[in-house]
Amino acid sequence: MAQSDHSQAMGTALVYHEAMTEARLLWEDPECEIESPERLTTALECLQQRGLEQRCLRLTAQEASEAELGLVHSPEYVALMRRTQALGMGELQELSGQYDAIYFHPSTFRCARLAAGAGLQLVDAVLTGAVHNGLALVSQRAAANGFCVFNNVAIAAKHAQQKHGLHRILIVDWDVHHGQGIQYIFEDDPGVLYFSWHRYEHGRFWPYLRESNADAVGQGQGRGFTVNLPWNQVGMGNADYVAAFLHVLLPVAFEFDPELVLVAAGFDSAIGDPEGQMQATPECFAHLTQLLQVLAGGRVCAMLEGGYHLESLSQSVCMMVQALLGDPAPPLSGPMVPHHSALESIQSVRAAQAPHWTSLQQQGPAPIPTPSTHSPEGGPFSLLPGGSELKTAAAQAATALSSLLDQLRLRPTPPVRTAVALTSLGAGLVLPADVLHEEGSAPQEETQAWARLHKALAKDEALTTLGKVLYLLDGILDGQMSSGIAATPAPAAAATLDVAIRRGLSQGDQRVLCVAVGQLDRPSDLADDGRNLWLNIRGKEAAALSTFHVSVPLPETTGGFLNCVLALVLPLAYGFQPDLVLLALGPAHGLQDPQAALLAALLRVPAGGGVLALVDVESTPRLAEVLARVLHGEAPPSLGPFSVASPEDTQALMYLRGQLEPHWKMLQVAAPASVL
């Protein structure tokens, strides 16, 4: 099997400058000592050790001009920061004391200008098409508080508006602290959608602001364009973060339709961090990044913010860069069950935002919950954990990080990212150069043995196709390739899919998710044993025939399709945690090319890349091409203008959720009335 080069024409930029490590704390201050230059050097070393830096386009950061800083900061503030270059240590310490959680150094002004400039360079590179996406590896970030000097993300957003003429910018702030500076700057601007999750704890966590709560939605014309998701307990993990994306951020973001996504990438929301005290593992940030890459044509610009557990920070940065490069994300660890407190927060923000976003009105009004002051286990939560709690958190972080490294060693990135067996469609295909055109086939005896299960597989064309499908499937299961696409003749489509399911299940503990679109029925003798989940889109009616057999009609509108994918398909996929996804586009599947591409791109995320797509041999070359591109890590094409889901589609979705929520907890968008 030929080896594939994963680099996408240096499609990811890494912006950095060694001088940003010059500023450091010159006196004792326990509150500020965690903001150290080692945050950058450790992250960069990890990128180098993993071979990720070498795959990026390395850009040396340039200092932002004072005019560029003036996009969001006053001339007086910039002048004050400039004067710090000439101050002695005593004066620097005195000035630092006038601000909240900040320290100044003679190099602070230059470092902060480099950090802001790195964000501007990244935005320019992405919006001019020099790269697809990127990360600004910076320190010194909002105006002189919380280890911040200049508001890098806000400056970048203003720059994108003024220099590049953008009208819709999404800012995703997953730092564990609320970005009140960004919120204040854009709270009346409908051209910037600001989403932030953050420790809030009913106002008892920094910055102790009432406007960090869910009901702060913006001002004037900007109402609805500030989306705050407050975490009222520590310990939020992978399921909570993914649920927040699926049930709050992504529905609103698709309706907003951004031209650019800016990420305030704070990894103090990752496991082990002393500031965040959360439980999300580094690979979760690869998933979040890939979920964002389906927006804005994949134009994602991330800027490093918090993160003070060096190992957790560096591993999380690597996971994000790996995702930006298009590599499949490692599967998430642990049970995918959101915490009760997280569901309360999701319920609150959906209720606050529903008046402003059609996509959140589709499932009926959500009552605002009465906030809980108890942990999911029923005990009071601690706002300021003591030594024993911190030691426990550190031990949990060490275990999780060790497990991730073991997983990366045992399950390295496959040498081939995408392989296609599309001989019948090949003439019109235009694919990335490193997509493998697979000519191989499974051994004849093996193919014939599987073919005996169905008469439809006896014909030469069907038998040849089956051999190619089995070859691709074995490559995915053996870790030699990440994903594949094969064209199947219509009369043998159902039989080929049946064999693919059984072959996938034949390897021990494999879990296979089958998403069948079109006229494809679930095999009647397929065991309903929890190892396979069958989801049929374009079914005759909405039906949960069992916990693992679900049928839903194909929605008629863009909004209905997005609701189906975000509120049903992906929560089921994340709850099931498949080893393999079979995406079958059968006869009369009815999907438009952009819809099929989005479905494939999103299913690739929970599957860790392991997707085999089966398309009708009568499909257009354009469909096969767009599927190959998204499975290869490229962004799907736009769905077009947002249109409201039909009442029938909304009713079908609500019915299925009601039937399935007791087992599939990732479907929940509200906290249960009581916690057992």
SULNORRA-V611207 format. One record per residue. PSI is psi in whole degrees, -180 to 180 (999 if undefined). OMEGA is omega as a letter, one per 40 degrees, with the letter a starting at -180 (* if undefined). BURIAL is + if it has 24 or more other C-alpha atoms within 12 Angstrom, else -. Layout:
{{PSI & OMEGA & BURIAL} {PSI & OMEGA & BURIAL}}
This chain:
{{129 & a & -} {148 & i & -} {147 & a & -} {143 & i & +} {121 & a & +} {-18 & a & +} {135 & a & +} {70 & i & +} {48 & a & -} {52 & a & +} {-6 & a & +} {128 & i & +} {145 & i & +} {114 & a & +} {128 & a & +} {159 & i & +} {130 & a & +} {-28 & a & +} {-17 & i & +} {-9 & i & +} {2 & a & +} {-33 & a & +} {127 & i & +} {166 & a & +} {128 & a & +} {-4 & a & -} {172 & a & -} {127 & i & -} {98 & a & -} {-31 & a & -} {-33 & a & -} {-9 & a & +} {-19 & a & -} {-20 & i & +} {91 & a & +} {156 & i & +} {-24 & a & +} {-21 & i & +} {-43 & a & +} {-46 & a & +} {-38 & i & +} {-42 & i & +} {-43 & a & +} {-41 & i & +} {-40 & i & +} {-42 & i & +} {-39 & a & +} {-43 & a & -} {-34 & i & -} {-4 & a & +} {16 & a & -} {-38 & i & +} {-40 & a & +} {-23 & a & +} {-8 & a & +} {161 & i & +} {110 & a & +} {121 & i & +} {132 & i & +} {123 & a & +} {141 & i & +} {149 & a & +} {137 & i & +} {143 & i & +} {163 & i & +} {-29 & i & +} {-39 & i & -} {-39 & i & +} {-33 & a & +} {-4 & i & +} {-30 & i & +} {-13 & a & +} {149 & a & +} {153 & i & -} {-35 & a & -} {-41 & i & -} {-44 & i & -} {-41 & i & +} {-39 & i & -} {-44 & i & -} {-36 & i & +} {-39 & a & +} {-18 & a & -} {-19 & a & +} {-26 & a & -} {4 & a & -} {148 & i & -} {175 & a & -} {-41 & i & -} {-42 & i & -} {-39 & i & -} {-41 & a & +} {-40 & i & +} {-44 & i & -} {-41 & i & -} {-36 & a & +} {-16 & i & -} {-7 & a & -} {172 & a & -} {116 & i & -} {57 & i & +} {149 & i & +} {149 & i & +} {153 & a & +} {156 & i & +} {-24 & i & +} {-1 & a & +} {-45 & a & +} {-44 & i & +} {-44 & i & +} {-44 & a & +} {-36 & i & +} {-37 & i & +} {-41 & a & +} {-46 & i & +} {-41 & i & +} {-35 & i & +} {-41 & i & +} {-39 & i & +} {-43 & i & +} {-42 & a & +} {-46 & i & +} {-44 & i & +} {-44 & a & +} {-40 & a & +} {-45 & a & +} {-18 & i & +} {-2 & i & -} {9 & i & -} {-33 & i & -} {166 & i & +} {-38 & a & +} {-175 & i & +} {176 & i & +} {130 & i & +} {109 & a & +} {93 & a & +} {164 & i & +} {-177 & i & +} {84 & a & +} {999 & * & +} {-176 & a & +} {103 & i & +} {52 & i & +} {154 & i & +} {48 & a & +} {21 & a & +} {149 & i & +} {-60 & i & +} {151 & a & +} {88 & a & +} {-45 & a & +} {-42 & i & +} {-41 & i & +} {-44 & i & +} {-40 & i & +} {-46 & i & +} {-41 & i & +} {-44 & i & +} {-37 & i & +} {-47 & a & +} {-41 & a & -} {-39 & a & -} {-5 & i & -} {27 & a & -} {146 & a & +} {-18 & a & -} {110 & a & +} {130 & i & +} {127 & i & +} {122 & i & +} {116 & a & +} {98 & i & +} {12 & i & +} {150 & a & +} {-13 & i & +} {146 & i & +} {137 & i & +} {69 & a & +} {-29 & i & +} {-46 & i & +} {-43 & a & +} {-46 & a & +} {-38 & a & +} {-38 & a & +} {10 & a & +} {-18 & i & +} {18 & a & -} {108 & i & +} {-2 & i & +} {-6 & i & +} {118 & i & +} {116 & a & +} {119 & i & +} {127 & i & +} {131 & i & +} {151 & a & +} {154 & i & +} {129 & a & +} {-49 & i & +} {49 & i & +} {38 & i & +} {6 & a & -} {13 & i & -} {147 & a & +} {136 & e & +} {20 & i & +} {40 & a & -} {134 & i & +} {-32 & a & -} {8 & i & +} {-5 & a & +} {171 & a & +} {-29 & a & +} {1 & i & +} {105 & a & +} {8 & a & +} {176 & a & +} {150 & i & -} {-129 & i & -} {-15 & a & -} {7 & i & +} {129 & a & +} {-9 & a & +} {6 & i & +} {121 & a & +} {105 & i & +} {127 & i & +} {100 & a & +} {128 & i & +} {120 & a & +} {3 & i & +} {155 & i & +} {175 & i & +} {11 & i & +} {142 & a & +} {-161 & a & +} {-46 & a & +} {-39 & a & +} {-44 & a & +} {-44 & a & +} {-42 & i & +} {-40 & i & +} {-39 & i & +} {-48 & a & +} {-37 & a & +} {-9 & i & +} {-66 & a & +} {-55 & a & +} {-42 & i & +} {-45 & i & +} {-41 & a & +} {-42 & i & +} {-39 & i & +} {-38 & i & +} {-37 & i & +} {68 & a & +} {154 & i & +} {-17 & a & +} {142 & i & +} {123 & i & +} {133 & a & +} {120 & i & +} {91 & a & +} {81 & i & +} {122 & a & +} {20 & i & +} {-4 & i & +} {7 & i & +} {165 & a & +} {142 & i & +} {-12 & a & +} {131 & a & +} {-26 & i & +} {-46 & a & +} {-39 & a & +} {38 & i & +} {176 & a & +} {6 & a & +} {131 & a & +} {159 & a & +} {-38 & a & +} {-21 & i & +} {-34 & a & +} {-24 & i & +} {-41 & i & +} {-47 & a & +} {-41 & i & +} {-46 & a & +} {-33 & i & +} {-33 & i & +} {-26 & a & +} {-9 & i & +} {-5 & i & +} {156 & i & +} {30 & a & +} {24 & i & +} {7 & a & +} {91 & a & +} {124 & i & +} {113 & a & +} {143 & i & +} {124 & a & +} {136 & i & +} {-118 & a & +} {178 & a & +} {109 & a & +} {2 & i & +} {108 & a & +} {-41 & a & +} {-44 & i & +} {-43 & i & +} {-51 & a & +} {-39 & i & +} {-38 & i & +} {-41 & i & +} {-45 & i & +} {-42 & i & +} {-40 & a & +} {-45 & a & +} {-39 & i & +} {-42 & i & +} {-42 & i & +} {-35 & i & +} {-11 & i & +} {1 & i & +} {148 & i & +} {147 & i & +} {139 & i & +} {148 & i & +} {149 & i & +} {146 & i & +} {157 & i & +} {164 & a & -} {139 & a & -} {75 & a & +} {110 & a & +} {148 & i & +} {153 & i & +} {-44 & a & +} {-37 & i & +} {-41 & i & +} {-35 & i & +} {-44 & a & +} {-44 & i & +} {-42 & i & +} {-42 & a & +} {-46 & a & +} {-35 & i & +} {-39 & i & +} {-40 & a & +} {-33 & a & +} {-18 & a & +} {-38 & i & +} {-18 & a & -} {-14 & a & +} {119 & i & +} {-37 & a & +} {-24 & i & +} {-1 & i & +} {-5 & a & +} {-21 & a & +} {23 & i & +} {162 & a & -} {140 & i & -} {122 & i & +} {145 & i & -} {126 & a & +} {160 & i & +} {117 & a & -} {140 & i & +} {146 & i & +} {22 & a & -} {153 & i & +} {163 & i & +} {-25 & a & +} {-8 & i & -} {-6 & i & -} {155 & i & -} {142 & i & -} {154 & a & -} {126 & i & -} {-32 & a & +} {85 & a & -} {147 & i & -} {-169 & a & -} {-42 & a & -} {-39 & i & -} {-40 & i & -} {-37 & i & +} {-40 & i & -} {-43 & i & -} {-40 & i & +} {-40 & i & +} {-41 & i & -} {-40 & i & +} {-44 & a & +} {-42 & i & +} {-45 & a & -} {-42 & a & +} {-37 & i & +} {-40 & i & -} {-40 & i & +} {-46 & a & +} {-38 & i & +} {-43 & a & -} {-40 & i & -} {-33 & i & -} {-42 & a & -} {-28 & a & -} {71 & a & +} {163 & i & +} {128 & a & +} {146 & i & +} {-27 & i & +} {123 & a & +} {-46 & a & +} {133 & i & +} {145 & a & +} {142 & i & +} {83 & a & +} {47 & a & +} {-42 & a & +} {-21 & a & +} {-1 & a & +} {-30 & a & +} {-36 & a & -} {6 & a & -} {139 & i & +} {103 & a & -} {159 & i & +} {148 & a & +} {-30 & a & -} {13 & i & +} {128 & a & +} {123 & i & +} {102 & a & +} {124 & i & +} {-8 & a & -} {167 & i & +} {154 & i & +} {156 & i & +} {143 & a & -} {-42 & a & -} {-42 & i & -} {-45 & a & -} {-45 & a & +} {-35 & i & +} {-44 & i & -} {-36 & a & +} {-24 & a & +} {-15 & a & -} {-22 & a & +} {133 & i & +} {-33 & a & -} {-16 & a & +} {3 & a & +} {-27 & a & +} {153 & a & -} {-47 & a & -} {-44 & a & +} {-40 & a & +} {-42 & i & +} {-45 & i & +} {-43 & a & +} {-41 & i & +} {-41 & i & +} {-41 & i & +} {-46 & i & +} {-37 & i & +} {-46 & i & +} {-44 & a & +} {-44 & i & +} {-37 & i & +} {-40 & i & +} {-47 & a & +} {-30 & a & +} {0 & i & +} {17 & i & +} {-23 & i & +} {155 & a & +} {-46 & a & +} {165 & a & +} {163 & i & +} {136 & i & +} {148 & i & +} {131 & a & +} {141 & i & +} {141 & a & +} {-44 & a & +} {-23 & a & +} {9 & a & +} {-50 & a & +} {-41 & a & +} {-41 & i & +} {-42 & i & +} {-43 & i & +} {-46 & i & +} {-41 & i & +} {-41 & i & +} {-49 & a & +} {-38 & i & +} {-41 & i & +} {-38 & a & +} {-13 & a & +} {-12 & a & -} {74 & i & -} {-114 & a & -} {17 & a & -} {140 & i & +} {127 & a & +} {122 & i & +} {124 & i & +} {117 & i & +} {105 & a & +} {121 & a & +} {124 & a & +} {-157 & a & +} {73 & i & +} {120 & a & +} {148 & i & +} {133 & i & +} {130 & a & +} {-28 & a & -} {15 & i & -} {127 & a & -} {136 & i & -} {64 & a & -} {11 & i & -} {-3 & i & -} {-12 & i & +} {138 & i & +} {121 & a & +} {122 & i & +} {114 & a & +} {120 & i & +} {134 & a & +} {26 & i & +} {166 & a & +} {-32 & i & -} {165 & i & -} {123 & a & +} {134 & i & +} {87 & a & +} {-24 & i & -} {178 & i & -} {-29 & a & +} {20 & i & +} {104 & a & +} {139 & i & +} {136 & a & +} {136 & i & +} {151 & i & +} {121 & a & +} {155 & a & +} {-21 & a & +} {168 & i & +} {-47 & a & +} {-40 & i & +} {-40 & i & +} {-44 & i & +} {-41 & i & +} {-44 & a & +} {-44 & a & +} {-48 & a & +} {-35 & a & +} {-9 & a & +} {-61 & a & +} {-53 & a & +} {-42 & i & +} {-40 & i & +} {-42 & a & +} {-45 & i & +} {-36 & i & +} {-35 & a & +} {-31 & a & +} {66 & a & +} {153 & i & +} {-25 & a & +} {139 & i & +} {127 & i & +} {115 & i & +} {109 & a & +} {116 & i & +} {93 & a & +} {-171 & i & +} {138 & i & +} {43 & a & -} {-28 & i & +} {-2 & i & +} {138 & i & +} {157 & a & +} {-47 & i & +} {-34 & i & +} {-46 & i & +} {-40 & a & +} {-44 & i & +} {-42 & i & +} {-45 & i & +} {-43 & a & +} {-40 & a & +} {-37 & i & +} {-28 & i & +} {-28 & a & +} {-60 & a & +} {-23 & a & +} {-2 & a & +} {29 & i & +} {-15 & a & +} {80 & a & +} {130 & i & +} {117 & a & +} {130 & i & +} {120 & a & +} {152 & i & +} {136 & a & +} {-20 & i & +} {-1 & a & +} {159 & i & +} {151 & i & -} {-31 & a & +} {-40 & i & +} {-47 & i & +} {-39 & a & +} {-46 & a & +} {-33 & i & +} {-43 & i & +} {-39 & a & +} {-43 & a & +} {-36 & i & +} {-21 & i & +} {-6 & i & +} {2 & i & +} {163 & a & +} {144 & i & +} {156 & i & +} {160 & a & +} {146 & i & +} {-13 & a & +} {-171 & a & -} {142 & i & -} {134 & i & +} {146 & a & -} {143 & i & +} {147 & i & +} {155 & i & +} {-35 & a & -} {-43 & i & -} {-40 & i & +} {-44 & i & +} {-41 & i & +} {-42 & a & +} {-45 & i & +} {-39 & i & +} {-47 & a & -} {-41 & i & +} {-42 & i & +} {-36 & i & -} {-35 & a & +} {-20 & a & +} {-37 & a & +} {-30 & i & -} {-42 & a & -} {93 & a & +} {-21 & i & +} {-11 & i & +} {-16 & a & +} {138 & i & +} {6 & i & +} {151 & i & +} {140 & i & +} {157 & a & +} {-31 & i & -} {156 & i & -} {126 & i & -} {999 & * & -}}
